[in-house]
Amino acid sequence: MSCHNIPVFLPHAGCPHRCLFCDQHSISGTVRTPSPEEVRAYLEECLAHYPHDPVQTEIAFFGGSFTCMDLDYQRALLDIGGELVSQYGLQGIRLSTRPDGISPEIIRHLLEYPVQAVELGAQSMNDEVLGKNRRGHTAADTVRAAGLIRQTGLELGLQMMVGLLGDTVDTVWETARALANLQPDTVRIYPMVILRDTPAFALWEKGKYPIFSLEEGIQLCAGLLAFFEGRQIRVIKLGLHASKEVEGQYAAGLYHPAFRELCESRLYRQGMFSQISRWEEKRGTVYVHPKGLSACIGQKRENIIWLHQKGVEVRVKPKETVSRGWLLLCPEGCEKEEQGIAVKVTGTAGV
């Protein structure tokens, strides 16, 4: 089920290390950690004019390592969150933390409040990559923490990054497969973006931080999106949140304000080409749900142009009866749409 959240950013709060890539102030647009009073005021203002169904809404504490923060500060925020969840009939509280910030005692503490989801910043499941990026935890920590969270019945979210220092296509897929085996409910995929004033930027300036090209990143992340959704794991975020702060600090890496759409567009392209290129006429009509029309056509019609260059001619038309994430491919001269070929592209309906 799709769920909305009201994010509360706690930049670097509780983080025991400065990771190679991290600049939460730019990513979140927040300069400092807010006080409990400021958090309450912000949440009350949001909820006073909130447009979504409260039953499908979470309060989400992001940007720091929540369970590593000062315990009194944790309790103050969870007290506020719990009060507002009850008052407004919200779904619950979501929070993110480090894999080594979870223990049985911490889990018991969280269960005193309406916490329903815990996300772990795993980032990689390759210990050499984790070490190079100064994460300060191991892949085994992620396995242990994920097991503890799942035992309680809490929703488990896992976060991975693509293009960390030392990453290769193989290590990225190693991470994806290892995370999927932990059976998370959700995954976030963050392609590496090198921001100014980070340790990664200093290395990149010296030519010591190779990075995937945008084309390589799109192709790789499109494959990850299909992989996780094929395992029935919802990808609730793909790409860094677009903002003026990020764009102002951007130096290199896999950033685009519509990165997920670029990845979904690649899957639509592959879905069309895989079938139509084998037809004798190599031409036909493609029907897609209206909400997938833009991704199917591609930015600046790039999918249509690419297919044309490969000798494939298509007309793309919106059709409400086609499920989201699917294509209905009808060869030239096909008299009935029922004779078309249905192709699953991506599970966007679950996001």
PyMOL commands that set and color helices and strands:
alter all, ss='L'
color gray80, all
select helices_A, chain A and resi 24-28+36-48+54-56+66-68+71-88+99-101+104-110+127-132+139-152+169-181+199-205+214-230+244-249+259-276+290-297+299-309+337-339+348-350
alter helices_A, ss='H'
color red, helices_A
select strands_A, chain A and resi 4-9+57-62+92-97+115-123+155-162+186-191+193-195+234-238+250-253+283-288+313-318+326-331+341-344
alter strands_A, ss='S'
color yellow, strands_A
deselect
rebuild
show_as cartoon
